[in-house]
């Protein structure tokens, strides 16, 4: 049974996307789930434009993952033989990877994930990336504990999903200039994805779980082959470790004005650790992802992990240790970014001194 998974931030974009997909797939089941306040889940099932099922239930713990596990998965399992295919519209703010992993674990080879699709209104994407509120505060989810920002959700979907369906809500006027800009931004952020309009001939990408997982590894850097003006992506590399205090002071300038900052850093306060960095709109964070690939062989009990990035960027002296930073935004100054990052690098004198005691302002070690 082929399944197309559709994620979104808002119901209106999801509804339009699912209707457009159903119009091109006669007989397909469209299964829509919505999570309301107090754990109320509404499930609606359509076939050829006709509602054939509507159920309402209440979950004891009304979180997004419980909705997938306790309602989405059982519904797909029960209905998978009713039609030739399924279009699965997830509750807003439920990540595609959550549903895909649950379906694969629960149903195995009984179904095939054809495509993972993000439905969005392109004229709103840039504002949503820069929204500093949580998903709950911005009204995208009824779960107060969900502290993700809209930008974090969108970037996660743009990385994992193979397709983006441009679905302008019918009830909201479209800003043509912002829409064109949003389409270009989407193409710059997700160069792997098939970006298609919800009207006319819809072309979707093909889901590849292994490749999708590789794109979402913290610290991984994937860049487009060419820029989608006015947006560009600047990639900078530094061989030596970064001085933690100098990097702390430079970080605000590096992140300023960029929609997406990502990569991995080699910082002198935690030299044995591969530190991933992610900046989405107004929020920037660092994460210790464990030992570098080059150091895993010497650590008992630590498995050697395959890394495409490490294999491609192996240094004869440092191995995969080093800093790789990618910055995506509008009107970026590559020379300024390079200078900021280069100034953070340990000098030859600092390297030769053998000093191992550095401040740890990020609490990484």
N, C-alpha and C positions, 0 to 999 in steps of 0.2 A: 504494500500500500504506500504510494508516494504521498509525502506530506510537505506542504510549504508553510513554514513558520513565519508569522508576521508580528514584529514588535513595533512599539510606537511610544511616544510620550503622551499622546492625546487620543481620545476616542474618535474624534472627527476624521483625523488622517487615517486612522486604522480602518474605520468603516468604509471610507472611499477606496482605500487600497484593496480591501477584501472584496468589495463589490466589483472592482475592475478585474481582479484576478478571476473571480467566479464567472464573469461574463465571457471569459476566454476558455473556461473549463466546464462545459455542460455536464451536469450530473454531480459535480464536485460538492462535497459537504463543506459548508462554512461553519466552523465552530468558534463562537465568540464567548469569551469570559470577561466579566467585569467584577472587580473587588470593590465593595462599598464600605462605608463605615460599619463598625461593630462586627466585622468579619463576615458580612453578608456577601455571598457570591451568586451572581446571576449568570446562567449559562443559556445561550440561545444557539440553535442549530438551524441552518437554512440549506435548502437544496433548490436550485433553479429559481431563486428569488422568493421561495415560499418557506415560512417558518414552520418547521416540523417538530420542534421541541423547544420548550422554555421551562427551565427549572430554577428554583431559588433555594439556597441552603445557607446555613450559618456555620462557620468554622469556629472552633473553640479558641484557636490562636490564629487570628486573621492576618497573617503576614503573606508576602508575595510567594515565598518558597512553598509554604503550606498550600496555597491555592493551586500551585502547579502539581504538587505531590498528591493532594487529596481530591482534586476535582478535574484538573486538566488531563492528567495521565489516565485516570479511570474512564473519562469520557471518550478519549481517543481509542482506548482499548476496546470499549464497548461498541463504538460506531465504525471501526475501521473496515468492516465488511459491508457497510450500507451503500457506499458509493465508490466510484473508481479512484477517487483521490480526496485528500483533505486539505483545506485551507484553514490553518489554525491561527486565529486572531487572539494574541495574548492580552491580558490586562495591561493597561498602560504602565510603563516603568518596569515590567517584567523583562529581564534580559533573555535574549534568544538562547544563549548558552545554557541557562538554567533549564529551559524547556527541552532543548536538544539532549542534554545529558540525562534528564529524567526519562525521556522517551526511549533513548537507547538502552538505558539500564532496565527499564520496566518492560519493554516490548522487544528488544533485541532486533532480530532479523525480520520480525513481523511487519516492519515498516522501513521506508527509506526516506531520509530527509533530502528532498530535492533541492530546496533553496531556503536560505535564511534571509528574510527581507526586513529592512527598516523602512517603515512608512513615516514620512515626515512632510511638513510644510516648509519648503526651502527658504521662504522669506523670513521665517522665524528662527532658523538654525543658529545664525551668528549671535542673536540676542540670547538664545537659550544656552549657548556655550558660555557666555559671559554672566549668566545669572548666578549671583552669589548665594541665593537662597537654597534650601534643601528641596528635594522633590515634594515633600509634604508641605513645606511653607509656600511653594509655588502652585500648589493645588493639583499636582500630577498623581499623587498617591494618597490614600487615606491612612497610611501607616506612619504615625509620628516618629517612630524609631528609625525610619529610613533617612540617614543623614547624607546620602549621595546628592550631588547637585545635578541639575538637568544636563549640564555639560559632561559630567562623568558618565551618566547613562548613555548619552549620545555617542561619545567617543568609544565606549565599550562596544556599542552596537556597530559603529562604523568599522571597527577593527574586526569583529567576529563575523559579521554578516557578509554574504557574497553579493547582495543586491540592495539598492536603495530605490524605493518607489516614491516618486515625487507626487504627493497627494495633497493638494490644496483643499482645506476644508471649505465646503460650499457656502457655509454661513458667514465666513469671514472674508472681507475684501482683501485682495492680494495686492501687495506693493510690488509692482513690476521690477523696479530697480533693485529692491532688496531681494527679490526672488532670483534674478539673474546672478546677483552677487553670491547668494546662498548656494546656487547650483555649482558655481566655480569653487566655492569653499569645500563643498562635499567632495568634489572630484580631487581636490588637493589633499584632503584628509584621508580619503579612502580610494587610492588609485587602483586597487585590485578589484573594486566593486563595479558591477554593472549598474549604472545610474540611468533610470528609465522613467518616462512620463507614465501617469496612470491612465492617460487616454491614448487611443490608437494601439499600435502593436507593442505589447509589453515583452521586453527581453529580460529574462532573469539570469543571474549567474547560477553556478552549480556548487552545492555545498560540499566542501572538503574539510572534514573535521580536523585532520592533522594539520593542514595548512592554516585553518582558522585559529587553532590552538597556538601555533607558532607565532602568528601575528600578535597575539595577546600576551605573550611572555613579557613580564616586567623587564624593562631595559632594552627590549628589542627595538631595532630601528628599521623601518621600511619607508622608502621615499619614492615619490613619483618620478617617472622618467623625464617628464617635462612639467613646467609650471602651468597652473591654471590662473592666469592673470585676473585680478590684481594680486592674487596670493602666490607666495613662493615658499619653498622650504630650503633652509640653509642648514648644512651639516658641517660640524666642526669636530676635529679630533685633536687630542692632546696626548702625548706619549707618557710624560712623567706624571707622578701623583699631583693632586691639587692641594694647595695649602688650605686647610678647612676654614680659617678665619677670612682669608682673602676671597674664597669662594662664597662664603656666607654674605659678604658685603656686595659681591658682584651678582648674586642670584636675582635680586629684585630688578636690576637693570636688564639682565638676560631675559627675564620672563615678561617684562613690561611690553604691553601691546601685542604679544603673540597669542594666537588662539590655542596653540598646542606646543608644549615643550616636552621632549621625551629623550630617553637614552640611558646611559650607564656611566658612572663616574668612578674614578680611582682616587680616593681621598686619603691623604697621609695619616689622618687620625684613625683610619680603619683599613690599612693597606691590604690585608688578607681578604677583604670582603668586597664582593661585587655589589655596588650600590645603584639601584635603579632610581631614576628621577622622572617624575611626571608632573606636568603643569597643564591644567585644562582651564582656560579662562582665568578667573581670579584665584584659583586654588593650586598650590604647588606642594608636593610632598616627596620625601625620599624614603626608600625602603631597602633594608639590608636583605639581599636575596641569597646570602650564603657565600661560600668560598668561590674564588675565581676558578675557571676550568683548569688553569695551569697549576693551581695549588691542590687540586683534589687528589692527585695521585699520591701525595705525601701524607694525606690525612687518613688514619685508620677509621674504618667504619663509614666514611663519606663516599657515596657512589660517584663514579665518573659519569657525567651527564653529557649527552651529545648536544652540541650547540652549533647551529649554522653560522651565527655571528662570530663565534670564536674561531671556527675553521677559516672563515673568509678574512679575518683581520688578525691573524696570528703574528706576533712580533718575535723576532729571533731571540731577543733578550727577555722581554717581559711577558711573552705568551699572549693571552687574551686580555691581560691587564692594560688598562688605559681608559681614557674618557672619550666617549662618542656622544655627541649632543646634536639633536635635530630640532630646529625651531621653525614653526609654520606660522605665517602671519601676512599682514599687508604692509608693504613699504619697509621691509626689513633691510638693515644695513649689515651686510655680511662682514665687512671689514671691522665694524664696531664690535660685532659678536665675537669675531676672532680675537680682537685685542683684549676684550674683557676676559675671555677664557684663558688666553695665553698668559695674562698677568697673574692668574691664579696658580699657574704651574710652579712647582718647586724649582728654584734656581739651581745651577750647577753647584754653587757653594753649599746650598741646603742639602742637596743630594750627597755631596762628598762628605759632609759633616757627620753623616750616619745618625743624625738625631731621630729618635723614635717616639719622643714625647711631644705630642701636639695637642692643642685644645680640641675638644670634641663638641662643638656647638650644636650639632644635630643629634647627639646621643646615638651614634650609629654603631659604636664598637661594643 
